[in-house]
Amino acid sequence: MESSESIISYLSQQEAGEIDELLMGPVGFSLDQLMELAGLSVASAIAEVYRSNEYNRVLVICGPGNNGGDGLVAARHLHHFGYKSCICYPKQTSKPIYARLVTQLESMSVPFLSIENLPKELSNFDILVDAIFGFSFKGNPWPPFDDLIRKLVSLKDHYQEHPKSPVVVSVDTPSGWHVEDGDTSGEGIKPDMLVSLTAPKLCAKKFCGPHHFLGGRFVPLSIMQKYKLQLPPYPGTCMCVRIGKAPISPKFHEKTMESDPFVQFQKWHDNAVEAGVKEPNTMALSTATKDGKPYSDSSSRMVSLKKVDQGGFVWCSNYGSRKGREISENPHASLLFYWNALNRQVRVEGFVQKVSEEESEEYFCSRPREIQVAPAVSKQSTVVLGREVLIQQCKELEEKYPQGSMMIPKPKDWGGYRLIPETIEFWQGDESSVQMRLRYYSQVIDGRKEWRILIIFIASIEWLMQPSKKLIRNPLLHPHSAPSPPPPPDPTTITNLILQSDNPNSLTQSLHTFTQWTPDLVQTILKRLWNHAPKALQFFQILYGHPTYTHSPTSFDHAIDIAARIRDYKSLWTLVARMRSQKLGPTPKTFAIITERYVSSGKADKAVKVFLSMHEHGCQQDLNSFNSFLDVLCKSKRVEMAYKLFKIFRGRFKADVISYNIIANGFCLKKQTPRALEILKEMVERGLEPTLTTYNILLKGYFRAGQVKEGWEFFLQMKKRNIEIDVVSYTTVIHGLGVLGEVVRARKVFDEMIGAGVLPSVATYNAFIQVLCKKDCVENAIIVFDEMLRKGYVPNVTTYIVVIRGLCHVGKMDMAIEYMNQMGDDCEPNIQTYNVVVRYYCDDGEIEKALEVFEKMSGGTCLPNLDTYNILINAMFVRKKSDDLVVAGKLLIEMVDRGFLPRKFTLNRVLNGLVLTGNQGFAQEILRLQSKCGRIPRHFRL
């Protein structure tokens, strides 16, 4: 899709107008036909360069004329291509052609944003389409378009305020430019992409962005001959063609490298600037506390390089910020530059020191006045009472230091840092996937600092040592800074907001005010709302309409799982359709979730149909998806159905060892070890070698079926055949022996595995502790738990559940609660933990304490599930009090509101109890609820 610019014709404004008249006159095109082809060309060019999975949020700014119509058509096509389009169309015309385009977009739920409703920061979008003024524009832009153009310009002028600035795509001509002379003031829009239509206009010669396309595949030969147009051919069925070469990474060879890393950095930085890379000075700064532990005590953020010289890399920040505090504790840090368009990155490691006060003062005074205000009033990494407070502080500062009379003084806690490098590594990718790393590291030789070079290839390592040449000072331009991104919203706060809100409109408004949504944050909230399905789906739906956030495939899978769990199949397939329309899936994982939910609801035949129809939803079946479906059937004790499908499709999907292991495990789950052995025999006959996993499955099958003697003999045979027994094998034997009452033998095996050089895992300890709790005594289990801690193992949730259940079983409830309170942030109590405590409180008759735990669960961190409600409802019938049965009725209503379906027995029992205790009115209310929700089973009449 490339063409040489030397053979391209450029049109004057008069020529462009004449050709337009010919196209809609003698040639026979209508305006809407030309608009449709032009808009499709724009959308196709955008889709070629900016993939929807990386640049999804699009704002199309439409002017009042034909150029705006092209933008409307482009927005419609981008929506169909999977982008999330929004439109700003401030001066809508009543002409039918434009009104029809608006109607089409509204029918697809593409939002129209007024200027008042535009986000204050356009950097919330990934792509901004400038479809305001076309080639017929003359004079100066008029309101409100002048302000919109200034906003687009400001993204370039003040990019330090927007660390993730969107790309700007101009349609035909950049708005505000002279059609022939270009950006005469030098202060106009600097688009990243220009899509010329019909033929490039003369102003396109002044375009310096990385992507220039020609679109509008409608110019007939007669017009080309009349105007002697030289236009590149459109390849194949494409609606656009690139003019000039796409920006590619310059070739990088070890023989052309510089001996000075600062000279090498200067060359790569210049390449990035020449290629039009957005914000080439932006770098990721990573710091750590004095402990320097990854994940917990380290942090990263984006900052902007101010300059680089032989002294190091310089940036500015607030000394009281998190990075400032961490640098004061631990001066070691790293920088990372990533220039995506060139497939290059530079990593710098070293130690940090502050620059002189004079240097910081000099740079602060060089900044624009409006940029000086922010660090003077704000303290990074601290909590503020609200935006209004900061705005008021800014006003007070500007009043204190009026424009032109007094300079704003540099804050005492603000200044520059310099990272003095110890290593600088240059990474280069290649079209052939060969990667090269060029690492400079410093050494002091005879009292002088010299750079040594290590060249690393992906397939081989070559050492090349060279002494450095004379160091050259190479200062960089662009003294701007990119502030650290604001912290994301707190998931606990948002979860509670969702749970407590009864007004969908106000909740939507509140959630749309947040702009720092991330897939991880959304996942965290969906997990917390897992046991309140209606609220979880409401939250997902609200964010689906968010103007700047786009759901990830994982979030879609989570929402699909929730909808399937409550058997809301209509919502399930709606989500699948949305996922496909946005080109996010569905994936094999999505169908594994759906089939598992259908099987668990007793619809195994439907699950089979879903698996066989995967390809109809754009997801082809393969061996992995086939194995996943077999596993779903086997784990639900439907191994016969799985085996029947296995025999039908094993040739088509070329069944492997994993397939046979799944079927064998299915028979073991049903305690049919002879059938599992037959599968093993069949597997060997077909030339497949059993793996250690195969043997472990059979070993577990013997113990699950209570065949201790056979299981032990099988374990000994594994040893004799020199099968490399792993920790899973030992854990299986320990658990199998212990559960069947042979605790002493289980302890011997536990000691034996350590002697054999196989260290126990946390799962091994969990199995042994469970055995001691069930078949020995909880005191010994606590001893093993303490031993586990002394050896440096970190207990997981299962460990705590086993210990807590053991303590509850012997009546030591207070001690169990103490262990539950010991669970920290990395191992929070889950729903099973709470249910264990609630169940044993109810069994002991301490229903009030059980309800206290229930209230704690409802706080938002771990919502109750179906088991929780069933435990409490059953407990209310023990005392047979009227008030207790009313509580049971309220619990029943609450569980239905949260998307859980009560069993027939539970519903009928509650209704019967309410009637017998004189609460007929409440029973009638529950019956009315049942009539509104037909999924609640009922075989009871008053």
N, C-alpha and C positions, 0 to 999 in steps of 0.2 A: 504494500500500500504506500510506496514511496515514489516520489517524483522529484526531479531536479528543478530547483527554482529558476534556473537560467532560461528555461523554455516557457515560462508562464507569462501570460498576458495579464496586464493590470488595467482596470477600467477607471475612467474618470467618472465624475458624478453625472455628467450629461449622458455619457455612453450607457451607464447603468440604467438610467431612466428610459432611454430609447429602447434598450433591449427588453426592459420590463413591459413596455407598451406593445412591442412586437409579439412577445409571448402571449399576452392576453388579448391580442388582436388577430392578425392574420394566422398566427400559429395555432390558435384555437384553445389555449389553456384558459381555465377559469381561475379566479383568485384563490378559491379554496383548494384547487388541485395543486397549484404552485406552493401554497402554504403547507399542505400535507407533505409534499416531497421535501420541502426545505426543513420542516420540523423533524421529519424522520432522519434526514441527513445529520442534523445537529445531535439528536439522541444517539445515532449510530457512532458518531465520532467520540462522544463522551464515553459510551460503553466500551469502545476499543481501548481507550487509555486508562480510564478510571473504573476499575472493576467494582461491581455493586457490593461485594463482600468487604471492601475496604473503604469505599466512598459511597455511602448509602443515602445519606440525608441531603436532599437537593432543594434549594430555594431558587425558583425561576421568577425573575423580576421582569414583568411585561410592561412595555410601553403602550401608548394608545393606537399605534398604527400597525402596519403589516409586520414589522419586526416583532411586536408583541404577540401577534397571531402565530408567528413561527414559534415563539416561546411556549405558547399554550399547547400547540401540537407536540412540541418536544417533550413537554411535561407529561402528556398522555402516554407517549411511547416509552418514556423512562419509567413510568409507573408499571407498564406491561413488562419492561425489562427487569423488574424486581427492585427498582430504586424507591425510596420513600420521598415522593415529591410533595412540595408545598409551593404555593403560588402567591406572589404579591402583585396585584393587578389594580393599582389605585385609581386609574381613570378608565373604567369600563365603558365601552361604547354600546349603543343599542342596535348596531347593525346586525342583521340576522346571522351573518357568517361567524361573527365573534360570539354572539349569544349562544349559538349552537355548540361552539367549542367549550364554553363555560358550562353548559348543561351536561355535556359529555363527561367533563372532569368531575362535576358535582355528583353525577350518578355513580362514579367510581370511588366516591368518598375522598377525593384528593382535596385537602384543606386549602381554602383561600384565606390569607392573612392580610388584614388591613395594616397600614403603616403603624397604627397605634399598637397593634398586637404583635408586631415583629419583635423577636428577641432583641434586647438591647445590644447584645454582642452577636454579630453575624457569624462569628467564629464557631458558633454552636453547630453550623452546617458544614458538610464536607465539600459540597459543590455549590457555587453561586453562578447562575446562568444570567448573563447580562443580555436581555432581549428588549432593551428600552428604546433606543433610537437606531434606525437603519441608515442606508446610503442617502436617503432624501433629506436627512436632517441638516439644518442650517442654523447659525446663530448660537446663542447660549442656552443651556438647559434651563427649563422653567420648573417651578414647584409642581408637585413634590419630588420630581425626578432629580432635581439638582442635589437635594439632600441625600437621596439614595445613591447617587454617583459618588458623593463625598464619602459615604460610608464604605463603598467599595475601594475608593482610593486610600482611605485610612488604614485598611488592612495591610497595605504595603508601607505606608508612611510610619505606622506605629506598630509594626509586627511584634515588637517586644511585649506588647500587651496581650498578644494572642498566640500562645505557644503552639496551638494547633489550628493555624489559620486555614480556611477553606481555599480550594482552588477556584479561580475565576475563569469562566468560559464566556467569551463574547460572541454574539451572533452577527455575522457579516461585517460589522464595524464596531470597534469599542465605543460605547456611548460617550458622547462629549468630545470625541476626536473630530478633527476636520477630515472630511471624507477623502481628500486628496493629499493634504499636508501632514496628516497624522496628529500626534500629540504635540501641538505647537508650544504649549506652555511648559511641557515637561512634568506637569503635575496631574496628569490624567490617569485613567485606569491602566494598570499594567496587567493585562490578562495572562493567565498561564496557557490558555488555549484560544485560538481564533478559528472559527468555522466560517470561511468565506462562502457566499452563496452565488450561484451562476458563474462568476469569475471573481478573483480577488480585486478589491478596489485599491487605488493607488496608495492609500494609507497603510495597507498591509505590508508595504515595503519597510515600514518603520516598526513593524511588530518584531519584538525580540524574545518572545516567550518560547518555550520548548516544543509546543505542539501547534502546527498550522495545518488545517484541513480545508479541502474544497468539497462542498456539497451542493445538492440541487442538480440531480442528474436529469436535466430536462432541456438542455440547450441543443437545438437541432443543427444539422450541418449547414443549413442555409444561413443562419445567424453567425456561425463560426466563420464561414467564408466571407460574409459581408464585413465583419469587423476584424477579420484576420486574427481570430482568437487562437492562441496556442494554449490548450488545456490538456492536462494529463489524462490518460485513459483511466476509466474506472475499472478496477479488477473484478472479474466474475460478476456476482450479483450485488456487490457492495454499493451502498448509497453515498459513500464518502471516500476520498483519497487523500493521503498525506502529502503535503507539499514540503519538500526538503526531507532530510534524514531525521529519523527518530533519535532522541538523545541516548547515546550509548556510552558505556564506560570506556575511556581511552585505554588502549592496550598497555599492559603493565608487565615489564620483564625485568628480572633481577639484574640484567646487565645494564639497564638504564637507570637504576636506582641511585639516589644521592647518598653520599657518605654521611651527610648531616641530616638528622631526622627533622630538624626545623625547616630546612630547605625542602625536604620531601613533603612535609605537611603543607607548606606554602603552595607547592605545585598542585597538590590534591585539592586544597581549598579553592584555588583559582579555577580548577576544572569544574568544581561544584557550582561556583558562581556563574561561569560561562554556560553551563548546561541549564541554568535557570532553576536550580534546586532551591526549594523554598527554605528560607532561614538556615543557610549553611553554617551559621555560627552557633546554632542550638546544639547543646551537648547534655548528656545525662551525667549528673554528678552523684557518685555513690560514696557515702560516709558510714562510719560505724562508731559505736560507743567503745569505751576502753576494753570491754570484753571481746568485742568484735565478732559475736556469734551471728551466723547468717539467719535471715528471716526475722528473728526476734529483736536483734540489736543493731541491724543495719538498715539503711534507708537510701532511696534514690529519688531524684527529681530532675526536671529539666531546667537548665540555666543557660545564659547566653555568654559566649566568649567575648571579652572586651578587646583583648589583644594577646599576642603571643610574641615572645622574644627569647633570647638565649637564657633568660632567667626563668622562663616557664610560661604557663597558661594562666591568664588573669580573668577573673569574674568578680562581680560585686554582689553583696547580700547584706541582710541584717545580721549582726553578730549574735543577737539573742534568739535567732531562729533555731529550728531543730538541727539543721546542718551546721550552724555556727557553734551550738553547744557540743555536738559530736566532734567537730574538728578540734575544739579546745581540749577534749578528753583524749582524742586519738587523731593525730595529724595525718595519718595515712589515708589516702583517698584515691579514687580512680575517676577518669572521664571517658565518655564514649561518644564519638561523633558517628552518625549514620546518615549516609547520603544514598537514599534508596534508588534514585534515578540512575546512579552510576554503579550500583551494586558494590559499594565500598563502605568500609568503616575503619575508624582509627580509635584505638584504645590506649589510654595513657594512665600509668600508675606511678605514684610517687608520694611525697609528703607536702603538706600545705602550711603556708605561713601567711600572715597578714602583710599587705603592702604598706608602704609608709603612709602616714596621715596626709602628707602633702599630695601624694599621688591620688589618694581617694578624694581629697578636696578638689583637685584639678578635674577629675572625671565627673564628679557630681555637678560642678559648675558648668560643664559642657553639655549637660543634658537639657532638653527642652523643659520649660518651666512647668508644664502640666505633668511631666514625668517626675519632676522633683517633689511634687506634692505628696505622692503616694508613700514613699519611704519615710517622709517627715511625719506623717500622721498615723501610720499603721505599724504595728509590731507583729512581725511574722510569727506564725505558729501559736498565736494566742487567741482566745475566744473573745469575740466582740458581741455587743448586745444587738447589733443589727446593722443593715446597710445604712439606715438613716443616721445612725451615730457617726459612721465614717464620713458621710456626705457633709454633715454639720461640721465636723472637725476640719474638713477640707476648706469649707467656706470661711471658717474662723481663721485658718492659716493664711488664706489669700487676702483677707481683710487686714491681717496683722502685717503682711508684707505685700503692699499693693504693687501691681504691675508697673515696671519702669522706675520705681522709686527705691525699692530695697530688694536685695537678693535673698532668696530663701536659704538659710544656713543648713549645712549638712548635718544630719542627725549624728550624735556622738556614737550611737550603736550601729552605724551603717558604714560600710567601706569595702575595700577590695581584698580578695584573697589571691594568692599565687600558688599553683601546684608546680613544684619543682620535680620534673619527671625522673624516674629511675629506669623505666622501660616505656617505649612507645612502639605499639604494634599496628602495622598497616595490613588490612585484610582486603583481598580482591577476589570476587567471584568471577566466573567465566561462563560463557554460553555452553561449554562442554561439561559444566559442573565441576571442572578442576578448580580448586581454590588454592590461593597462595597467601601466605602470611609472611610479612617482613618485620622482624622484631629487632629493634635497637635497644641495647641495654648499656648502661654507663659503667665504666671502670676508671679507677684512679691509677695512672701509670706515671711513675717518677714525679708525683705531685701534681700531675695534670689530669683533668677529666677528659676521657676519650670515649667515643661511642664504638661499640662492637655490634656486628650485625649477624643475625641468625635468620636463614631463609628456610621456611617450612612449607612443603607441598603436602597435598592430601594423601598422596601415595608413597612419598619418600621424604626423607629429611636430609638436607644438605647443609653442612656447616661451612660458613664462609666468613672468615675473620678479616676485617679491614680496619686499619687505624683511621681515625677521623681526620678530615681536612680542617682548615681554618674555619671556625664558626662564624656564621654571617648573621647579622641582625635582620630579622624580617618581620616588622610589625604588621598586624592585620588591621584593616579598616572596620567599619560597622560597629561603633561603640554603643551597642544597644543591649538591653537585658531582657530575658524572658522570665517572668515571675514563676515561682513554684505553683503547681496547680493546687486549688483548694482541696481540703480533705473531703472525702465522700460523706454523704449523710449516714447517720448512725442507724444500723439495721433494727436495733431494739426499739428506738423511738418511732421509726416508720411502721414497724409491725404493730405496735400499740395503737398508733394513729389509725391504721386500717381496721383493727379489731373494734375500736371504740366508735368509729364513724357509722352513722345511720343515714347520712345524706350522700348519695353517690356523686351529686354535682359538686358539693364542697370538697369531697375527697379527691375528685378528679382535678379540681383547681389546685388543691394543696400539693398533690403528687407532680403536677406539671410545672410547679415552681422550681422543683429540683432539676438541675441540669447536669449534675455529676453522676448520672446513672452509669453503672458498669454491669456487664454480664455477671460478674462475681457477686456484686451486691444484690442484684435481682435474684440470683440463685439462693443466696442466704435467706432472703425474705420469703421466697417460695417454700423453702424447707421449713421455716418456722411456722408458716401457715398451712403446712401439709395436712394437719388434722382439722382444718377448717376450710374444706374444699370450696364452698361458695365465695369466701373472702379471697382465697388464693386466686381463683379464676377471675374475680372482679379486679384484683390488683393487676393481673396479667393483661386483661382487656384494657384497663386504663392506660397502662404503659404502651400498649400496642398503638394507641392514638397519640402518643407523646410526639411533639413536633421535632425533637432532635434525637431521641433514643430509638434504637432498633433492637428487637429481641435477637438473641443468639440461638443457634440450633439447640443448645443444651436447655435453654429456658423453654423453648417450644416442647421439647421432650418431657420436661418436668410438668408443664401444664397439661399435655396430652395424658400423662400418667395419672394426674389428679382427676381429670374428667372421666377417664376409663374406670378409675377406682370407685367413683360414685355412679357408674353406669350411665353417664350422660353421653351417650354415643353420638348424638347430634353435634354437641360441642366438640367432641373428639375429632370427627371427620372434618368439621369446619376448620379446626386448627391445622390438620394435615394439609388441607387445601391452601390455607394461608402460607404455610411453611413452603409449599411448592411454588406458590406465586412469587415468593421473595427469593427463590432459588437457594433456600437454606436446607432443603431436604425434600421429602423425608429420607432418613438414612436407615440402614439395617438395624441400628439401635432403636430407632423409632418403632419399627415393626416388631422388634423383640418385646418392647414394652406393651404394645397393643395386644399381641397374641397372648402374652402372659396374663394380661387382665381378662381377656375373654375366657381363657382356660380356667382362671381362678373363680370366675362367676358361673362356671358350669357349662360354658359354650365352647367346648373343644372343637366341635365341627365348624363353628364359625371361625375359630382361630385358624383352622386348616385352610379355609377359603381365603382368609386375609393373607396368609403366607403365599398362597398360590397366585394371588392377584397383586403382589408387590410391584411387578413390572408395570402395571397399569397406572401406578402412582409415580412412575419415574425412578423406581429403585429396583434394580435387577437382583434376582436371587443368585447367591453364590454359595460356596461351601461353608463359609463362616456363618451366613444367615441361616443356612440349613441346619448346621450344628446348634446354633442358638435356639432354633425352634424345637429341635429334638430335646434339648435340655429342658425347655419349658414344659414339654409334655411329660418327660420322665420325672421331674421334680414334683409334678402334681399327681404322681402315681398312675399316670396313663401310659405306662411303658409299652403295653401291647399295641396301642395306637401308634406310638412312636416307632416301634419295631416294624409295623406294617408299612409306614411311610418310608422308613429306612430301606427296606427291601425294594420298594418301588423306585426310589430316586437315587440309590447309592451309585448307580452307574452314571446317571446324568451329572451328579455333583462330584463324582470321584471321591467317595467317602475315604477318610483317612483314619489314623489311629485315634484322633480325638472323637470322631463319630462313634467308633466302636466303644471307646471308654464311656461315652455318654449313655449308650444303650446298656452296657454292663452295670453302670451305676444305677440306672433305672430299675433293673431287676434286683440289685442289692437293696435298694430302698424298700422294695416290697418283700424283702427277706427271701428271695428266690435265688440263692447263690448257685444252685446247679445250672439254672438258665444263664447266669452270668459267666460261668465256666464254659458253657457252650459258645457264648459270644467270643470268649478268649480263644477257643479252639478254631472257630470260624475265621477269626482275625489272622491267626497264624497260617491257616491253610491258604489264605489269599495273599500271603507274602508280606504281611505287615508285622513288624517287630513290636511286641508289647513294650511299653515304657514303664518307668518306675511309677508313674501315675496309675497305670493299669493295675499293677500289683497292689498299690495302696488302696484302690477302690475295692478289690476283692478282699483284702485284709479287713477293711472296715465292714464289708458285707457279712463276713463270718461273725464278727463280734456283735453286729447289729441283730443278727438272727439268733443270738445266744449260743452260737456254736464255738465255745471257748476252746475246746480241744482242737478242733479243726483250724481255728484261727491261729492258735499257738504253733501248730505244726506247719502251717503255711508260712508263718513268720520265720521259723527255723529253716525252712526250705529256701526262703529268700536269702538267708545268710549263706547256706551251703553253696548256692549257685553264684555266689560272689556278686549278687545284686547290691549296688551301692545304696544301702539303707539310709534314708535321710530323716530329718527331724519329724516329718509328717508320719512316717512309719512308726517311729517310737511313740509319738503322741497318740496315734490310733490304738496301739497296744495298751498303753497306760490307761487310757480312758475306757477301753473295752474290758480290761481285767477289773478295773475298779468298780465300774457300774454293776458288774455281775458279782460283786462282793469280795473279790480277791485283792484286797488293799495291799497286803504284804508283798504279793508278786508284782503289783503295780509299782510299789516303792523300789523293789529290786531292779526293775526295768529302767526306772527313772535314774537310779544311781549308775546302772550299766551304760546308759547312753553317754553320760559324762565321761566315763572311763574309755569309751570307744571313740572319743573325740568329737562327738556330735553334741553341740551345745543346745540346751533346751531353748525353745522360743517362748514368747509370751503366751502363745496358744498352748504350749505344753504345760506351763505353770497353771493356766486356766483350767485345763483338763484335770490336772492332779488336785488342785484346790477343790474343784467340784466333786471329785471322787471322795475326798476327805470329808467334805460337808455332808454328803449323802450317806456314806457307808462307814465313816469312822467318827470323828468328832470335830466340831467347828474350831476348837482350840488348836488342834494340830494344823488345821487349814490356815489359821492366822499365823502360826509359826512359819509355814511355807511362804505365806504372803510377805512376812517381814524378811525372810531369807531372800526372796526375790528382789526386794527393795535394796537390801545390802549389796547385792551383786550388780547393782546398777541397772536393772530392768525397769522399764516404765510401764506400770499397769495401764491397760486400756479399759474401756467401758465394760467389756465382758468380765474382766477380772473383778471389778467392783460389784457387778451384779451378782456374780457367784458368791462372793463373800457376804454381801448384804442379804441375799436370800438365805444363806446358811445361818446367819445370826437371827434373822426373823423366825426361821423355822424352830429354833430352840428358845424363842421368847425374848431374845435380847434386842428389843426394838430400839432402845435408846442408843445402844452401841452401833446398831445398823444405821441410824440417822447420823451418828458421828462420822461413819465412813462415807456416807453420801455427801456430807458437808465438806469432806476432804477432797472431793473431786474438783479439780481446778478448771481453769479456762480451756486448757488443751484437752480436757477429758470431762466435759460437762455431763451431768445425769441426763440420760435419754428417756424415752417414753417407757421402755421396759423397766428401767430403774424405779421410776415413780410407781408403775403398776405393781411391782413386787411389794413395795411399802404399803400402798393402798390396800392390796389384797390381804396382807397379814394383819393390818389394823382392823379390817372388817371381820376377818376370821376370829380376832380376839374380842370382838364386840365394841371396839373403840371407834365407833362410826364418826364421832365428832372430829377425832384426829385425822381420820381418812379424808373427811371433807376439807380440813385445813390444808392437807397436801394437795387436794384437788384444786382448791382456790389458788395455791401457789403455782400450779401448772398452768392455770388459765391466765397467768400474768403475761404470757406471750413468748417466753423462751422455749417452752415445750408443752404444746397444747395436748389435752387428753385425746385419746383415740377410742375406737369402738370398744376395746377390751376394758378401758377405764370405766366407761359408762355402764357396761354390763356388770362389772364387779360391784359398783356402787348401787345400781338398781336392785340387784339380787340381795345386797346387804340390807336394803330398806325393808325387806319382808321378814327379817329375823325377829324384830321386836313387835311387828304387826301393829304399830301405832298409826293413827290417822295422819299425823303430821309427817311421819316418815314416808308414807305412801304418796302424799302430796309432793314431797321432795323427789320421789321416784318419777312422778308424772312430769315435773319440771325438767328433770334430767333427760327424760325421753324426748320432750319437745326440743331441748337444746341440742341433743345429738342429731335430730332430724334437721334442724336449722344449719348444722355444720356439715351436712351432706352424708351422714351415716344412715344406713338402712337397718332398723331394728329387726330382729328375728320375730317370726309369728308368735313364738312362745312368749317372748319378752313383752310384746305389745299387748297380747291378750291377758297376760298376768297382771300388768299394770292396770289395765281397764277393770279387770275383775276385782282387784284389790281396792280401787277407788270406789267402786259401786258398793262393795261390802262394808266399807268404812264410812258411808254416807257422803261421799264426794261425787255424787252423780253429775253435778254441774261441770266439774273439772273433766270428768270422763267425756261428757258431751263435747267439750272444747277440743279434746284430743281427737275425737271422732271427726269433728269438722276439719281439723288439720289433716287427717287421713284422706278426707274427700278432696282436699286441695292438692295433695301430693299422692297421686295414684300408685307410686312405687312402694308405699308402705303396705306390707301384707296385712290383711285383717280377716279373721273368721270369727267375728264376735259382734253381737248386737245387744243393745240395751233393751 
